[in-house]
Amino acid sequence: MRGKFRAYMSGRVCSVVPLCTPRGGQLQQCRLLPQPPILTLVHRQRASSSARVSQADLLVLCKQDKTSNYKETRFTKLLACISLGVAMGALGFPGRIKARDHLAYAATAEIVITTAPVQAPNQIATLKDKAMYALDYFFATKPAGKAIMLIAICALMTALGGFLYFQFAIPQTSKDLPESFWTAWTFIADSGAHASEDTFRKRLVAVPISIGGMFFFALLVGLMTDAVASKVDQLSKGESRVLEENHTLIIGWTKKTIPLVKELAIANKTRGNKRSIVILGDAPKEEMDGDLKQNLPLPDRFGTKVVTRSGSAASIDDLKLCSASLARTIVVLSPALSPLKADAIVIQTCILLANSPEIRADIIAELAELDHVSELQGIIGTLLPFGQSKMLKASTSPYMRRRKMVPVATGDMALRIMVKRALEPGTVEVLKELLQFEGCEFRLKYWPELVGRKFSEMIFLFPDAIPCGLRKTLPSGQSCTLVNPPPETVIEEGDRLLVISENDESYKPAATLYVPPHVPSLTTKASHKKPSLNVLIVGWRNDLDDVLRLIDSSVSRGSQVTVLSIVKPQELLEDDFKLKHASIRHIYGDPLSLKVLKELPVEAFDKVIILMDEDKGPDLNNTAVTAMFIRHIQIERGRKDSTIVAELPTLEDTALQEVHGAWLDDTVDPDYLQAMVLANLAEDVDVGSVLDKVVGDSQNTMVLQQVTSYLQGDVESEKLTFWELQARAVQKGEIIVAHKCAANGNQWVTNPPNKSEKLAWVAGDELLVLPRASS
């Protein structure tokens, strides 16, 4: 093997030309330029005739050119190592890998390096070097080394000063050694004490002792300052243990952390015993505290205590630092990485938390990939019993209880809401209110006095809430959520009632049950039909199939969905993927290309949904520019009523947001929506199953209905109370949760406060209902 290598070291360039090494093992040498260091590499085979090059010994001889005045330096030694590596490559590695009939030797090679004799440098340590080295080691190994040194200096000065004062300053007739030591200490402690001395000898001894005392107290002040500063720095970095109980622990510092804290603070607003929030993030504590102070000042926290700690969820010590064993709920946020890497970290953290018996909190795991939600359940079910079976049997801890771990794909949930916004704008207005804590939201509560009663009675028993389901406990110990169950369903022991209300204290069962008047027959009256739509989806997601299924459940036959993305069609979906009501068309192209967009019939699309690229993160310019191009082409071609909805983060620049409003009907901030979903689960982990049913493609998903479907006969207007309208909806197997009425200014009202007030319902008014799933 021949080759030329160049080594750049210490600003000098040397050419290394290894010679071809035959298998005979003869002497080989390579010359290094410049001249002074000449290395001779000797290949010496073992006695065994079957030995191979890989069993060789290398002898490296560093010869000094006598004609040169160069001295051996570190440069020469390093250069010798480089040459040795080059020679080994030339000797032992042929151009291709060949099979061996035995294992390679891993630790038997011998390399002997011989250098020219040089005079060893003078390394004899002086007394000063030894003293400094001893002090260095003493301070490094003794935490109280500075204090010990200070006490020793004080004792030495007192002893030496007292002896000198006793020996030279006090007359022979009144000598007292203990009193001399005390006098020396007063000189050290009080630098002005020597002024009262009346003789020259006393002053001659007292002045140096006083000066030494000044230095002593200077060292003492410095030591105390360092100790206080170190303690303050330790406290500012959050190295002390969190002393909180029943708190919410958030693991991860992402864009969703502050919105999540904000929603939890709002939930604490009406709560007497406020729950503290502890954040364990990988960012410095000062940075997290600064961001919280800037984006969520103290008045906006409504008295909620927010504590930050810097650390890793993979560290048991950091979890103990945050009192994870005393937390009520633990929220594991997905880090800002690619979906697969982020989910790998979250799953590892969840396994660690699930395998810690001292942690008694419910765990909410945010995952980026929808497929990993069921996978995490399988992983926990497989690994946890395997690793904890013996430990659980032997444990007698009083904290042992059934914990819940809820993996949730918040990105998929936010995507569902965005699709609902494009297809049914009114649905999203109510959903946002249900996800926020400033209005009404889903709540689950156990009412022992309702055990044995039917669900049909519950609908008319709460004047300040809307009952809409049950959380039942199965004989196996598992729980299931029933949204709008059959009216004959009986509430059993342990069942929790699902309602829509403002807070836990704002509603309770009435003393008497409201009995609706005679309800006319409406079962044959047709409900609002699903529209036939032409939808354009711009962008790509791993869970695009769920988006398509949700669209398919909201449209009628004959609809079409076009997907435009830079991902090739064969990579988007499986070959056998099909929809029931809509057809799918794939177009490969760059959404930022005006040429590509002009080739599309964009004027034919009723709804346009623009997604952000999840691998590249939120790109404000790409999404907004694509929306602008599409709106521009549509207007040029005479289409102005198309709905365009885009994923965009919340903008602090209101002027730019107003500009985007010129061509966007609405924007959806995925991080904020995901934070709201996590906040609801942090308050009650069982709410996740409710959201899955009411926002999705299930039979219980919220749907918009025209009020004319609930009016008597063929009339276009009728005065009804909410109770009466609800009774007609129950007859059709539905529960009304919100309405938009012209009499109320065409504003959506969720859980009307005065359900007995009569309103004039006319054509055009809308209702948001929860249908009952068919058995």
Order of alpha helices (4+ residues) and beta strands (2+ residues): beta-beta-beta-beta-alpha-beta-alpha-alpha-alpha-alpha-beta-alpha-beta-alpha-beta-alpha-beta-alpha-beta-alpha-beta-alpha-alpha-beta-alpha-beta-beta-beta-beta-alpha-beta-alpha-beta-alpha-beta-alpha-beta-alpha-beta-alpha-alpha-beta-beta-alpha-beta-beta-beta-beta
